[in-house]
Amino acid sequence: MKYLIMQKKICFYVAIVSIVAVLMPCHQMQAVALNTNGLQIAKSDTSTPKTDLPESSIKRSSARLAVSIGKGFRTTSYSGLTDEQRMSGLAWEAQAIFFINNYIGIGFDHCGYHAKSYSSGLVSNNPIVFGASNTTDMMIYIGPALVARTPLKKWTFDYSLGVGYFGYTIKSSLSTTAAFFNKQTASFNGNTLGIKGGLGINYKLGKHLEIGTSLQLLGGNLKKGTTTTFDGMRSHTTSGNLRQYEELGQFRLMVGLRASL
């Protein structure tokens, strides 16, 4: 009887040990699986995140073409070659700049100025003849340009400086009501060294197009030139120094488009 009871106990212990032996690998596999999943999750979570650098920090080269139009104002207080009507006029600019990185560029600048005046009155007392005079001013600046810019997300600030050729031309004509009174014309041409600077702000309309406005300063003193007159029968040309320097300084308010290539 005791032997049977002892045998049952041994069988019971063996059964428990067998169950434990069977369950142990399952728990170990689950633990390994959990650990493996944990490692996979950790690996996924600790992977190098993608970083989007701001566009302004990415250095790259590019080219920009710009055209602008606006108003120019002469800054001289006295002029022996102009009048009050021609102290302001139409201004324009064309610019091509190559940026060696996102901040500094060099290129070519071409700008102009056009102003016109009109007057009429008595030309001759005996006989009485009335006439009208038209005078046109033109200024041309051509030279290299150094440009710096500060790019932001949608806005760009520009700073430019250049030195180049600055030409000045005046053309005038006199017409009268008398058939016998010949038309008279006169012109003046001169050039000097010009300095141009500007500050601008641009707004990005698209990936390659911006609209902008700028304030520009253009300066130069004309010391000599050539005058040509025509009295209706013959012309006469003289060259030499002016009695007083002609100040060609002006400031310009411009608006235009900029295309990046």
PyRosetta script that sets phi, psi and omega in degrees:
from pyrosetta import init, pose_from_sequence

init()
pose = pose_from_sequence("MKYLIMQKKICFYVAIVSIVAVLMPCHQMQAVALNTNGLQIAKSDTSTPKTDLPESSIKRSSARLAVSIGKGFRTTSYSGLTDEQRMSGLAWEAQAIFFINNYIGIGFDHCGYHAKSYSSGLVSNNPIVFGASNTTDMMIYIGPALVARTPLKKWTFDYSLGVGYFGYTIKSSLSTTAAFFNKQTASFNGNTLGIKGGLGINYKLGKHLEIGTSLQLLGGNLKKGTTTTFDGMRSHTTSGNLRQYEELGQFRLMVGLRASL")
pose.set_psi(1, -46.6)
pose.set_omega(1, 178.6)
pose.set_phi(2, -61.8)
pose.set_psi(2, -36.4)
pose.set_omega(2, 179.8)
pose.set_phi(3, -63.3)
pose.set_psi(3, -39.3)
pose.set_omega(3, 179.0)
pose.set_phi(4, -66.4)
pose.set_psi(4, -40.4)
pose.set_omega(4, -179.5)
pose.set_phi(5, -65.8)
pose.set_psi(5, -42.3)
pose.set_omega(5, 179.2)
pose.set_phi(6, -65.4)
pose.set_psi(6, -37.4)
pose.set_omega(6, 179.3)
pose.set_phi(7, -65.4)
pose.set_psi(7, -39.3)
pose.set_omega(7, 178.3)
pose.set_phi(8, -64.5)
pose.set_psi(8, -39.7)
pose.set_omega(8, 178.9)
pose.set_phi(9, -63.8)
pose.set_psi(9, -42.7)
pose.set_omega(9, 179.7)
pose.set_phi(10, -62.0)
pose.set_psi(10, -43.3)
pose.set_omega(10, 177.9)
pose.set_phi(11, -61.6)
pose.set_psi(11, -39.5)
pose.set_omega(11, 179.9)
pose.set_phi(12, -63.2)
pose.set_psi(12, -44.6)
pose.set_omega(12, 180.0)
pose.set_phi(13, -64.8)
pose.set_psi(13, -40.5)
pose.set_omega(13, 178.9)
pose.set_phi(14, -62.3)
pose.set_psi(14, -39.8)
pose.set_omega(14, 179.0)
pose.set_phi(15, -63.6)
pose.set_psi(15, -41.6)
pose.set_omega(15, -180.0)
pose.set_phi(16, -65.8)
pose.set_psi(16, -43.0)
pose.set_omega(16, 179.1)
pose.set_phi(17, -63.2)
pose.set_psi(17, -38.2)
pose.set_omega(17, 179.2)
pose.set_phi(18, -64.4)
pose.set_psi(18, -42.9)
pose.set_omega(18, -179.8)
pose.set_phi(19, -64.1)
pose.set_psi(19, -42.5)
pose.set_omega(19, 179.2)
pose.set_phi(20, -63.7)
pose.set_psi(20, -41.1)
pose.set_omega(20, 179.3)
pose.set_phi(21, -62.9)
pose.set_psi(21, -36.4)
pose.set_omega(21, 178.7)
pose.set_phi(22, -71.5)
pose.set_psi(22, -41.0)
pose.set_omega(22, -175.9)
pose.set_phi(23, -75.1)
pose.set_psi(23, -30.3)
pose.set_omega(23, -177.2)
pose.set_phi(24, -57.0)
pose.set_psi(24, -49.9)
pose.set_omega(24, 178.5)
pose.set_phi(25, -59.2)
pose.set_psi(25, -35.4)
pose.set_omega(25, 179.8)
pose.set_phi(26, -64.2)
pose.set_psi(26, -44.6)
pose.set_omega(26, 179.0)
pose.set_phi(27, -64.8)
pose.set_psi(27, -39.1)
pose.set_omega(27, 178.4)
pose.set_phi(28, -64.7)
pose.set_psi(28, -41.2)
pose.set_omega(28, 178.1)
pose.set_phi(29, -63.0)
pose.set_psi(29, -42.9)
pose.set_omega(29, 178.4)
pose.set_phi(30, -62.1)
pose.set_psi(30, -41.5)
pose.set_omega(30, 179.9)
pose.set_phi(31, -64.3)
pose.set_psi(31, -43.2)
pose.set_omega(31, 177.9)
pose.set_phi(32, -62.5)
pose.set_psi(32, -41.1)
pose.set_omega(32, 179.0)
pose.set_phi(33, -62.8)
pose.set_psi(33, -43.9)
pose.set_omega(33, 178.7)
pose.set_phi(34, -63.2)
pose.set_psi(34, -43.2)
pose.set_omega(34, 178.7)
pose.set_phi(35, -63.2)
pose.set_psi(35, -40.3)
pose.set_omega(35, 178.5)
pose.set_phi(36, -63.2)
pose.set_psi(36, -44.4)
pose.set_omega(36, 177.4)
pose.set_phi(37, -61.4)
pose.set_psi(37, -40.3)
pose.set_omega(37, 178.9)
pose.set_phi(38, -62.1)
pose.set_psi(38, -40.2)
pose.set_omega(38, 178.4)
pose.set_phi(39, -66.0)
pose.set_psi(39, -39.8)
pose.set_omega(39, 179.1)
pose.set_phi(40, -64.4)
pose.set_psi(40, -42.6)
pose.set_omega(40, 178.9)
pose.set_phi(41, -64.6)
pose.set_psi(41, -43.5)
pose.set_omega(41, 179.8)
pose.set_phi(42, -62.6)
pose.set_psi(42, -39.8)
pose.set_omega(42, 179.6)
pose.set_phi(43, -64.3)
pose.set_psi(43, -40.0)
pose.set_omega(43, 179.0)
pose.set_phi(44, -67.4)
pose.set_psi(44, -39.8)
pose.set_omega(44, -176.7)
pose.set_phi(45, -73.4)
pose.set_psi(45, -29.9)
pose.set_omega(45, -175.3)
pose.set_phi(46, -95.3)
pose.set_psi(46, 8.9)
pose.set_omega(46, 176.7)
pose.set_phi(47, -67.5)
pose.set_psi(47, 153.0)
pose.set_omega(47, -176.5)
pose.set_phi(48, -64.0)
pose.set_psi(48, 117.1)
pose.set_omega(48, -178.7)
pose.set_phi(49, -71.0)
pose.set_psi(49, 149.5)
pose.set_omega(49, 176.6)
pose.set_phi(50, -76.0)
pose.set_psi(50, 134.2)
pose.set_omega(50, 179.6)
pose.set_phi(51, -117.0)
pose.set_psi(51, 130.6)
pose.set_omega(51, 177.7)
pose.set_phi(52, -97.1)
pose.set_psi(52, 106.5)
pose.set_omega(52, 178.4)
pose.set_phi(53, -72.1)
pose.set_psi(53, 142.3)
pose.set_omega(53, 174.9)
pose.set_phi(54, -60.5)
pose.set_psi(54, 144.6)
pose.set_omega(54, -175.5)
pose.set_phi(55, -57.8)
pose.set_psi(55, -33.3)
pose.set_omega(55, -176.8)
pose.set_phi(56, -68.6)
pose.set_psi(56, -18.4)
pose.set_omega(56, -178.3)
pose.set_phi(57, -91.9)
pose.set_psi(57, -4.3)
pose.set_omega(57, -179.7)
pose.set_phi(58, -90.5)
pose.set_psi(58, 112.8)
pose.set_omega(58, -177.5)
pose.set_phi(59, -82.5)
pose.set_psi(59, 129.6)
pose.set_omega(59, 179.6)
pose.set_phi(60, -156.4)
pose.set_psi(60, 158.3)
pose.set_omega(60, 177.2)
pose.set_phi(61, -96.6)
pose.set_psi(61, 150.2)
pose.set_omega(61, 179.8)
pose.set_phi(62, -162.9)
pose.set_psi(62, 165.4)
pose.set_omega(62, 176.6)
pose.set_phi(63, -117.1)
pose.set_psi(63, 148.7)
pose.set_omega(63, 179.7)
pose.set_phi(64, -135.9)
pose.set_psi(64, 133.0)
pose.set_omega(64, 174.0)
pose.set_phi(65, -110.8)
pose.set_psi(65, 134.6)
pose.set_omega(65, -176.7)
pose.set_phi(66, -136.8)
pose.set_psi(66, 138.8)
pose.set_omega(66, 173.4)
pose.set_phi(67, -130.2)
pose.set_psi(67, 137.3)
pose.set_omega(67, -177.2)
pose.set_phi(68, -141.3)
pose.set_psi(68, 155.0)
pose.set_omega(68, 176.4)
pose.set_phi(69, -141.5)
pose.set_psi(69, 150.4)
pose.set_omega(69, -178.3)
pose.set_phi(70, -177.2)
pose.set_psi(70, -149.8)
pose.set_omega(70, -175.9)
pose.set_phi(71, -122.7)
pose.set_psi(71, 134.4)
pose.set_omega(71, 176.5)
pose.set_phi(72, -112.2)
pose.set_psi(72, 144.0)
pose.set_omega(72, -177.9)
pose.set_phi(73, -129.2)
pose.set_psi(73, 123.3)
pose.set_omega(73, 177.4)
pose.set_phi(74, -68.5)
pose.set_psi(74, 139.3)
pose.set_omega(74, -177.7)
pose.set_phi(75, -100.5)
pose.set_psi(75, -6.0)
pose.set_omega(75, -178.3)
pose.set_phi(76, -70.0)
pose.set_psi(76, 142.5)
pose.set_omega(76, 178.1)
pose.set_phi(77, -89.9)
pose.set_psi(77, -20.2)
pose.set_omega(77, 178.7)
pose.set_phi(78, -144.2)
pose.set_psi(78, 139.4)
pose.set_omega(78, 178.7)
pose.set_phi(79, -146.6)
pose.set_psi(79, 133.0)
pose.set_omega(79, 177.2)
pose.set_phi(80, -87.8)
pose.set_psi(80, -6.8)
pose.set_omega(80, -176.5)
pose.set_phi(81, -113.9)
pose.set_psi(81, -6.3)
pose.set_omega(81, -176.7)
pose.set_phi(82, -128.6)
pose.set_psi(82, 177.8)
pose.set_omega(82, 177.9)
pose.set_phi(83, -135.6)
pose.set_psi(83, -179.0)
pose.set_omega(83, -173.6)
pose.set_phi(84, -63.9)
pose.set_psi(84, -34.9)
pose.set_omega(84, -178.3)
pose.set_phi(85, -66.7)
pose.set_psi(85, -26.8)
pose.set_omega(85, -177.1)
pose.set_phi(86, -100.9)
pose.set_psi(86, 22.2)
pose.set_omega(86, 177.7)
pose.set_phi(87, -84.8)
pose.set_psi(87, -6.3)
pose.set_omega(87, 174.4)
pose.set_phi(88, -147.0)
pose.set_psi(88, 153.4)
pose.set_omega(88, -177.9)
pose.set_phi(89, -171.6)
pose.set_psi(89, -173.7)
pose.set_omega(89, -179.2)
pose.set_phi(90, -73.4)
pose.set_psi(90, 135.7)
pose.set_omega(90, 178.2)
pose.set_phi(91, -125.6)
pose.set_psi(91, 146.5)
pose.set_omega(91, 177.3)
pose.set_phi(92, -145.0)
pose.set_psi(92, 165.8)
pose.set_omega(92, -178.4)
pose.set_phi(93, -155.7)
pose.set_psi(93, 142.9)
pose.set_omega(93, 171.1)
pose.set_phi(94, -130.8)
pose.set_psi(94, 132.9)
pose.set_omega(94, -172.5)
pose.set_phi(95, -140.5)
pose.set_psi(95, 138.0)
pose.set_omega(95, 174.7)
pose.set_phi(96, -126.8)
pose.set_psi(96, 119.7)
pose.set_omega(96, -174.9)
pose.set_phi(97, -127.7)
pose.set_psi(97, 136.4)
pose.set_omega(97, 172.4)
pose.set_phi(98, -109.8)
pose.set_psi(98, 119.2)
pose.set_omega(98, -179.5)
pose.set_phi(99, -91.7)
pose.set_psi(99, 119.6)
pose.set_omega(99, -179.8)
pose.set_phi(100, -75.5)
pose.set_psi(100, -20.5)
pose.set_omega(100, 170.0)
pose.set_phi(101, -150.5)
pose.set_psi(101, -163.5)
pose.set_omega(101, -175.1)
pose.set_phi(102, -78.5)
pose.set_psi(102, 0.2)
pose.set_omega(102, -172.4)
pose.set_phi(103, -128.8)
pose.set_psi(103, -28.9)
pose.set_omega(103, -173.4)
pose.set_phi(104, -122.6)
pose.set_psi(104, 136.5)
pose.set_omega(104, 177.8)
pose.set_phi(105, -144.3)
pose.set_psi(105, 156.5)
pose.set_omega(105, 175.5)
pose.set_phi(106, -130.6)
pose.set_psi(106, 152.0)
pose.set_omega(106, -178.5)
pose.set_phi(107, -176.4)
pose.set_psi(107, -149.6)
pose.set_omega(107, -171.7)
pose.set_phi(108, -129.9)
pose.set_psi(108, 138.0)
pose.set_omega(108, -176.2)
pose.set_phi(109, -128.6)
pose.set_psi(109, 132.2)
pose.set_omega(109, 177.4)
pose.set_phi(110, -135.7)
pose.set_psi(110, 121.9)
pose.set_omega(110, -179.5)
pose.set_phi(111, -140.6)
pose.set_psi(111, 160.5)
pose.set_omega(111, -177.0)
pose.set_phi(112, -144.7)
pose.set_psi(112, 169.9)
pose.set_omega(112, -178.3)
pose.set_phi(113, -145.6)
pose.set_psi(113, 137.2)
pose.set_omega(113, -178.9)
pose.set_phi(114, -138.5)
pose.set_psi(114, 126.4)
pose.set_omega(114, 177.8)
pose.set_phi(115, -138.9)
pose.set_psi(115, 150.6)
pose.set_omega(115, -175.4)
pose.set_phi(116, -139.3)
pose.set_psi(116, 144.3)
pose.set_omega(116, 175.7)
pose.set_phi(117, -130.9)
pose.set_psi(117, 154.2)
pose.set_omega(117, -178.4)
pose.set_phi(118, -137.7)
pose.set_psi(118, 138.1)
pose.set_omega(118, 176.7)
pose.set_phi(119, -147.3)
pose.set_psi(119, 155.4)
pose.set_omega(119, 178.4)
pose.set_phi(120, -145.2)
pose.set_psi(120, 156.6)
pose.set_omega(120, -179.6)
pose.set_phi(121, 169.3)
pose.set_psi(121, -168.4)
pose.set_omega(121, -178.8)
pose.set_phi(122, -77.3)
pose.set_psi(122, 125.5)
pose.set_omega(122, 179.7)
pose.set_phi(123, -97.0)
pose.set_psi(123, -39.7)
pose.set_omega(123, -177.7)
pose.set_phi(124, -140.5)
pose.set_psi(124, 140.8)
pose.set_omega(124, 177.5)
pose.set_phi(125, -87.9)
pose.set_psi(125, -30.4)
pose.set_omega(125, -176.1)
pose.set_phi(126, -141.5)
pose.set_psi(126, 99.6)
pose.set_omega(126, -4.5)
pose.set_phi(127, -73.3)
pose.set_psi(127, 165.8)
pose.set_omega(127, 179.9)
pose.set_phi(128, -74.3)
pose.set_psi(128, 120.2)
pose.set_omega(128, -179.6)
pose.set_phi(129, -134.2)
pose.set_psi(129, 130.5)
pose.set_omega(129, 176.1)
pose.set_phi(130, -103.9)
pose.set_psi(130, 148.2)
pose.set_omega(130, -178.9)
pose.set_phi(131, -145.3)
pose.set_psi(131, 170.7)
pose.set_omega(131, 179.2)
pose.set_phi(132, -132.8)
pose.set_psi(132, 138.6)
pose.set_omega(132, -178.4)
pose.set_phi(133, -118.7)
pose.set_psi(133, 134.4)
pose.set_omega(133, 176.0)
pose.set_phi(134, -120.3)
pose.set_psi(134, 130.8)
pose.set_omega(134, 179.9)
pose.set_phi(135, -130.1)
pose.set_psi(135, 135.8)
pose.set_omega(135, -178.3)
pose.set_phi(136, -125.4)
pose.set_psi(136, 133.0)
pose.set_omega(136, 174.1)
pose.set_phi(137, -106.1)
pose.set_psi(137, 138.4)
pose.set_omega(137, 173.2)
pose.set_phi(138, -137.3)
pose.set_psi(138, 133.9)
pose.set_omega(138, 174.7)
pose.set_phi(139, -123.9)
pose.set_psi(139, 138.9)
pose.set_omega(139, 179.3)
pose.set_phi(140, -130.2)
pose.set_psi(140, 128.8)
pose.set_omega(140, 174.7)
pose.set_phi(141, -119.5)
pose.set_psi(141, 131.0)
pose.set_omega(141, 178.0)
pose.set_phi(142, -137.2)
pose.set_psi(142, 127.4)
pose.set_omega(142, 179.9)
pose.set_phi(143, -178.9)
pose.set_psi(143, 170.5)
pose.set_omega(143, 176.6)
pose.set_phi(144, -72.1)
pose.set_psi(144, 159.7)
pose.set_omega(144, -178.9)
pose.set_phi(145, -137.9)
pose.set_psi(145, 139.3)
pose.set_omega(145, 171.9)
pose.set_phi(146, -109.3)
pose.set_psi(146, 123.8)
pose.set_omega(146, -173.7)
pose.set_phi(147, -123.5)
pose.set_psi(147, 134.1)
pose.set_omega(147, 171.1)
pose.set_phi(148, -119.8)
pose.set_psi(148, 146.5)
pose.set_omega(148, -179.5)
pose.set_phi(149, -140.6)
pose.set_psi(149, 153.5)
pose.set_omega(149, 175.8)
pose.set_phi(150, -118.7)
pose.set_psi(150, 100.9)
pose.set_omega(150, -177.5)
pose.set_phi(151, -84.5)
pose.set_psi(151, 134.6)
pose.set_omega(151, 172.7)
pose.set_phi(152, -116.8)
pose.set_psi(152, -167.6)
pose.set_omega(152, -175.3)
pose.set_phi(153, -63.5)
pose.set_psi(153, -49.9)
pose.set_omega(153, -178.9)
pose.set_phi(154, -119.8)
pose.set_psi(154, -13.1)
pose.set_omega(154, -175.9)
pose.set_phi(155, -117.0)
pose.set_psi(155, 153.1)
pose.set_omega(155, 175.3)
pose.set_phi(156, -137.1)
pose.set_psi(156, 131.4)
pose.set_omega(156, 175.9)
pose.set_phi(157, -101.5)
pose.set_psi(157, 132.2)
pose.set_omega(157, -178.0)
pose.set_phi(158, -114.8)
pose.set_psi(158, 146.0)
pose.set_omega(158, 173.9)
pose.set_phi(159, -137.1)
pose.set_psi(159, 126.6)
pose.set_omega(159, -175.2)
pose.set_phi(160, -132.3)
pose.set_psi(160, 152.7)
pose.set_omega(160, 178.1)
pose.set_phi(161, -151.8)
pose.set_psi(161, 137.6)
pose.set_omega(161, 180.0)
pose.set_phi(162, -155.7)
pose.set_psi(162, 159.2)
pose.set_omega(162, 176.4)
pose.set_phi(163, -133.6)
pose.set_psi(163, 132.0)
pose.set_omega(163, -178.0)
pose.set_phi(164, -167.8)
pose.set_psi(164, -163.6)
pose.set_omega(164, -178.8)
pose.set_phi(165, -74.5)
pose.set_psi(165, 135.5)
pose.set_omega(165, 179.2)
pose.set_phi(166, -131.4)
pose.set_psi(166, 109.0)
pose.set_omega(166, -178.1)
pose.set_phi(167, -108.4)
pose.set_psi(167, 147.8)
pose.set_omega(167, -177.9)
pose.set_phi(168, -133.4)
pose.set_psi(168, 129.8)
pose.set_omega(168, -179.8)
pose.set_phi(169, -133.7)
pose.set_psi(169, 134.7)
pose.set_omega(169, 174.6)
pose.set_phi(170, -122.8)
pose.set_psi(170, 132.7)
pose.set_omega(170, 175.5)
pose.set_phi(171, -130.4)
pose.set_psi(171, 132.9)
pose.set_omega(171, 179.8)
pose.set_phi(172, -138.3)
pose.set_psi(172, 152.7)
pose.set_omega(172, 178.2)
pose.set_phi(173, -143.0)
pose.set_psi(173, 149.8)
pose.set_omega(173, 179.8)
pose.set_phi(174, -124.9)
pose.set_psi(174, 120.7)
pose.set_omega(174, 177.7)
pose.set_phi(175, -117.9)
pose.set_psi(175, 144.3)
pose.set_omega(175, -178.0)
pose.set_phi(176, -126.8)
pose.set_psi(176, 170.3)
pose.set_omega(176, 178.5)
pose.set_phi(177, -83.8)
pose.set_psi(177, -11.8)
pose.set_omega(177, -177.3)
pose.set_phi(178, -88.8)
pose.set_psi(178, 131.4)
pose.set_omega(178, -179.1)
pose.set_phi(179, -67.2)
pose.set_psi(179, -31.2)
pose.set_omega(179, -177.1)
pose.set_phi(180, -81.5)
pose.set_psi(180, -11.2)
pose.set_omega(180, -176.8)
pose.set_phi(181, -90.3)
pose.set_psi(181, 110.6)
pose.set_omega(181, -175.7)
pose.set_phi(182, -68.9)
pose.set_psi(182, 147.9)
pose.set_omega(182, 177.2)
pose.set_phi(183, -68.9)
pose.set_psi(183, 135.1)
pose.set_omega(183, -179.2)
pose.set_phi(184, -113.0)
pose.set_psi(184, 143.0)
pose.set_omega(184, 178.3)
pose.set_phi(185, -134.6)
pose.set_psi(185, 157.1)
pose.set_omega(185, 176.6)
pose.set_phi(186, -151.2)
pose.set_psi(186, 149.1)
pose.set_omega(186, 178.4)
pose.set_phi(187, -146.0)
pose.set_psi(187, 154.3)
pose.set_omega(187, 177.4)
pose.set_phi(188, -136.4)
pose.set_psi(188, 136.2)
pose.set_omega(188, 178.9)
pose.set_phi(189, -133.0)
pose.set_psi(189, 137.0)
pose.set_omega(189, 176.0)
pose.set_phi(190, -159.6)
pose.set_psi(190, 163.1)
pose.set_omega(190, 178.3)
pose.set_phi(191, -149.6)
pose.set_psi(191, 158.3)
pose.set_omega(191, -178.7)
pose.set_phi(192, -155.6)
pose.set_psi(192, -176.6)
pose.set_omega(192, 176.5)
pose.set_phi(193, -84.8)
pose.set_psi(193, 128.8)
pose.set_omega(193, -178.9)
pose.set_phi(194, -114.3)
pose.set_psi(194, 151.4)
pose.set_omega(194, 176.9)
pose.set_phi(195, -123.0)
pose.set_psi(195, 132.2)
pose.set_omega(195, -177.3)
pose.set_phi(196, -130.5)
pose.set_psi(196, 133.1)
pose.set_omega(196, 176.4)
pose.set_phi(197, -136.5)
pose.set_psi(197, 156.8)
pose.set_omega(197, -178.3)
pose.set_phi(198, -159.2)
pose.set_psi(198, 154.5)
pose.set_omega(198, 173.2)
pose.set_phi(199, -127.1)
pose.set_psi(199, 133.2)
pose.set_omega(199, -177.6)
pose.set_phi(200, -143.1)
pose.set_psi(200, 161.8)
pose.set_omega(200, 175.3)
pose.set_phi(201, -136.6)
pose.set_psi(201, 134.3)
pose.set_omega(201, -176.7)
pose.set_phi(202, -124.0)
pose.set_psi(202, 148.2)
pose.set_omega(202, 177.1)
pose.set_phi(203, -118.5)
pose.set_psi(203, 131.4)
pose.set_omega(203, -176.1)
pose.set_phi(204, -77.4)
pose.set_psi(204, 118.9)
pose.set_omega(204, 175.6)
pose.set_phi(205, -89.7)
pose.set_psi(205, -29.4)
pose.set_omega(205, -179.8)
pose.set_phi(206, -159.4)
pose.set_psi(206, -170.8)
pose.set_omega(206, -176.6)
pose.set_phi(207, -62.4)
pose.set_psi(207, -34.5)
pose.set_omega(207, -175.1)
pose.set_phi(208, -123.2)
pose.set_psi(208, 11.5)
pose.set_omega(208, -174.6)
pose.set_phi(209, -135.5)
pose.set_psi(209, 135.0)
pose.set_omega(209, 177.4)
pose.set_phi(210, -133.6)
pose.set_psi(210, 153.9)
pose.set_omega(210, 170.7)
pose.set_phi(211, -117.2)
pose.set_psi(211, 140.0)
pose.set_omega(211, -174.7)
pose.set_phi(212, -149.9)
pose.set_psi(212, 166.0)
pose.set_omega(212, 175.6)
pose.set_phi(213, -131.8)
pose.set_psi(213, 152.7)
pose.set_omega(213, -176.6)
pose.set_phi(214, -149.5)
pose.set_psi(214, 154.6)
pose.set_omega(214, 172.0)
pose.set_phi(215, -113.4)
pose.set_psi(215, 123.1)
pose.set_omega(215, -175.0)
pose.set_phi(216, -122.4)
pose.set_psi(216, 148.1)
pose.set_omega(216, 175.2)
pose.set_phi(217, -122.3)
pose.set_psi(217, 132.2)
pose.set_omega(217, -179.1)
pose.set_phi(218, -130.7)
pose.set_psi(218, 128.2)
pose.set_omega(218, -175.5)
pose.set_phi(219, -137.0)
pose.set_psi(219, 155.4)
pose.set_omega(219, 178.3)
pose.set_phi(220, 172.3)
pose.set_psi(220, 148.0)
pose.set_omega(220, 177.6)
pose.set_phi(221, -115.7)
pose.set_psi(221, 123.4)
pose.set_omega(221, -179.3)
pose.set_phi(222, -91.0)
pose.set_psi(222, 125.3)
pose.set_omega(222, -175.6)
pose.set_phi(223, -105.2)
pose.set_psi(223, -25.0)
pose.set_omega(223, -178.2)
pose.set_phi(224, -152.5)
pose.set_psi(224, 165.6)
pose.set_omega(224, -179.2)
pose.set_phi(225, -172.1)
pose.set_psi(225, -174.8)
pose.set_omega(225, -178.3)
pose.set_phi(226, -123.9)
pose.set_psi(226, 131.2)
pose.set_omega(226, 179.5)
pose.set_phi(227, -114.0)
pose.set_psi(227, 132.6)
pose.set_omega(227, 177.6)
pose.set_phi(228, -124.6)
pose.set_psi(228, 126.7)
pose.set_omega(228, 178.8)
pose.set_phi(229, -121.6)
pose.set_psi(229, 150.0)
pose.set_omega(229, 176.9)
pose.set_phi(230, -135.3)
pose.set_psi(230, 119.3)
pose.set_omega(230, -175.5)
pose.set_phi(231, -95.5)
pose.set_psi(231, 12.1)
pose.set_omega(231, -178.5)
pose.set_phi(232, 102.5)
pose.set_psi(232, -16.3)
pose.set_omega(232, -179.6)
pose.set_phi(233, -125.4)
pose.set_psi(233, -40.6)
pose.set_omega(233, -179.6)
pose.set_phi(234, -147.7)
pose.set_psi(234, 160.0)
pose.set_omega(234, -179.6)
pose.set_phi(235, -109.3)
pose.set_psi(235, 157.4)
pose.set_omega(235, -178.9)
pose.set_phi(236, -141.1)
pose.set_psi(236, 133.4)
pose.set_omega(236, -177.3)
pose.set_phi(237, -123.0)
pose.set_psi(237, 134.0)
pose.set_omega(237, 176.6)
pose.set_phi(238, -133.5)
pose.set_psi(238, 145.9)
pose.set_omega(238, 177.7)
pose.set_phi(239, -131.3)
pose.set_psi(239, 148.0)
pose.set_omega(239, 178.3)
pose.set_phi(240, 162.4)
pose.set_psi(240, -174.6)
pose.set_omega(240, -179.8)
pose.set_phi(241, -76.4)
pose.set_psi(241, 148.6)
pose.set_omega(241, 176.3)
pose.set_phi(242, -79.8)
pose.set_psi(242, 153.1)
pose.set_omega(242, 177.5)
pose.set_phi(243, -63.4)
pose.set_psi(243, -34.8)
pose.set_omega(243, 178.6)
pose.set_phi(244, -140.5)
pose.set_psi(244, 141.5)
pose.set_omega(244, 179.8)
pose.set_phi(245, -56.2)
pose.set_psi(245, 138.3)
pose.set_omega(245, 174.7)
pose.set_phi(246, -94.4)
pose.set_psi(246, 114.4)
pose.set_omega(246, 179.7)
pose.set_phi(247, -79.6)
pose.set_psi(247, 121.2)
pose.set_omega(247, -177.8)
pose.set_phi(248, -100.9)
pose.set_psi(248, 10.0)
pose.set_omega(248, -176.6)
pose.set_phi(249, -62.5)
pose.set_psi(249, 145.7)
pose.set_omega(249, 177.5)
pose.set_phi(250, -157.8)
pose.set_psi(250, 153.5)
pose.set_omega(250, 168.7)
pose.set_phi(251, -116.2)
pose.set_psi(251, 149.5)
pose.set_omega(251, -169.1)
pose.set_phi(252, -132.4)
pose.set_psi(252, 134.1)
pose.set_omega(252, 173.8)
pose.set_phi(253, -106.2)
pose.set_psi(253, 117.9)
pose.set_omega(253, -170.2)
pose.set_phi(254, -125.2)
pose.set_psi(254, 153.9)
pose.set_omega(254, 172.3)
pose.set_phi(255, -142.6)
pose.set_psi(255, 142.9)
pose.set_omega(255, -176.8)
pose.set_phi(256, -173.2)
pose.set_psi(256, -172.2)
pose.set_omega(256, -177.4)
pose.set_phi(257, -113.5)
pose.set_psi(257, 147.5)
pose.set_omega(257, 177.2)
pose.set_phi(258, -128.7)
pose.set_psi(258, 126.2)
pose.set_omega(258, 179.9)
pose.set_phi(259, -113.3)
pose.set_psi(259, 126.9)
pose.set_omega(259, 179.2)
pose.set_phi(260, -98.4)
pose.set_psi(260, 137.4)
pose.set_omega(260, -178.4)
pose.set_phi(261, -110.6)
pose.dump_pdb("model.pdb")
